């Protein structure tokens, strides 16, 4: 599913116009992005948690030349699925 298909699904499910669904999705992604930039987390009980993780600097290998390269430390966004989402995807019910 791409962004356009997601907007259509939100619009249909929530009985919104596509414009309103687009605005809602954009507002959600902006809010999550702002919080992650502050090193915070967004927790949606039952769905999951968006947060950041630190990746240490490390040495890698250039696959074309085999030469060692230095990969700098970085902060990466991550998502951890909640129990209800895992159960829904696996078809299990509590």
PLY file of the C-alpha trace (Angstrom):
ply
format ascii 1.0
element vertex 94
property float x
property float y
property float z
element edge 93
property int vertex1
property int vertex2
end_header
0.00 0.00 0.00
1.38 3.39 -0.93
0.48 6.82 0.50
-2.33 7.44 -2.00
-3.93 4.08 -1.24
-3.57 4.71 2.51
-5.27 8.10 2.16
-8.14 6.47 0.24
-8.50 3.79 2.93
-8.50 6.39 5.73
-11.03 8.54 3.88
-13.36 5.58 3.35
-12.98 4.15 6.87
-13.38 7.49 8.70
-15.97 8.89 6.26
-13.69 11.82 5.38
-12.90 13.58 2.15
-9.59 12.67 0.56
-8.38 16.19 1.33
-9.22 15.80 5.04
-7.65 12.34 5.13
-4.50 13.73 3.49
-4.35 16.54 6.06
-4.82 14.06 8.91
-2.10 11.72 7.63
0.31 14.60 7.03
-0.38 15.99 10.52
0.28 12.55 12.04
3.58 12.05 10.22
4.72 15.60 11.07
3.88 15.12 14.76
5.76 11.80 14.92
8.75 13.29 13.08
8.94 16.31 15.42
8.82 14.09 18.49
11.51 11.74 17.16
13.75 14.71 16.32
13.56 15.63 20.02
14.66 12.05 20.87
11.19 11.39 22.27
8.81 8.56 21.51
5.22 8.21 20.35
3.34 5.35 21.98
0.00 4.19 20.61
-1.26 1.54 23.02
-2.15 -1.64 21.15
-0.62 -0.41 17.89
3.02 0.25 18.67
5.76 2.69 19.59
7.83 4.97 17.37
11.20 5.83 18.91
14.85 6.40 18.06
17.86 4.17 18.55
21.53 5.13 18.61
23.81 3.29 16.23
27.46 3.30 17.22
30.22 4.16 14.79
31.61 1.06 13.18
33.90 -0.20 10.44
32.29 -1.58 7.30
33.47 -3.03 4.04
32.99 -1.59 0.57
31.40 -4.49 -1.36
32.95 -3.43 -4.68
36.55 -2.95 -3.57
36.68 -4.79 -0.26
38.26 -1.72 1.34
37.45 -0.92 4.97
35.30 2.17 5.46
34.28 4.03 8.59
30.53 4.28 9.17
29.73 7.21 11.49
27.45 7.00 14.53
23.86 7.93 13.82
20.39 8.02 15.32
17.79 5.94 13.47
14.01 5.85 13.84
12.45 2.52 14.77
8.99 1.08 15.30
8.07 -1.62 17.78
4.70 -3.25 17.15
2.26 -3.51 20.04
0.63 -6.72 21.23
-2.75 -6.04 19.62
-1.15 -5.34 16.23
0.95 -8.50 16.45
-2.12 -10.55 17.31
-4.15 -9.01 14.48
-1.40 -9.74 11.95
-0.99 -13.31 13.21
-4.74 -13.92 13.35
-4.72 -14.66 17.08
-7.22 -13.34 19.59
-6.88 -12.97 23.33
0 1
1 2
2 3
3 4
4 5
5 6
6 7
7 8
8 9
9 10
10 11
11 12
12 13
13 14
14 15
15 16
16 17
17 18
18 19
19 20
20 21
21 22
22 23
23 24
24 25
25 26
26 27
27 28
28 29
29 30
30 31
31 32
32 33
33 34
34 35
35 36
36 37
37 38
38 39
39 40
40 41
41 42
42 43
43 44
44 45
45 46
46 47
47 48
48 49
49 50
50 51
51 52
52 53
53 54
54 55
55 56
56 57
57 58
58 59
59 60
60 61
61 62
62 63
63 64
64 65
65 66
66 67
67 68
68 69
69 70
70 71
71 72
72 73
73 74
74 75
75 76
76 77
77 78
78 79
79 80
80 81
81 82
82 83
83 84
84 85
85 86
86 87
87 88
88 89
89 90
90 91
91 92
92 93
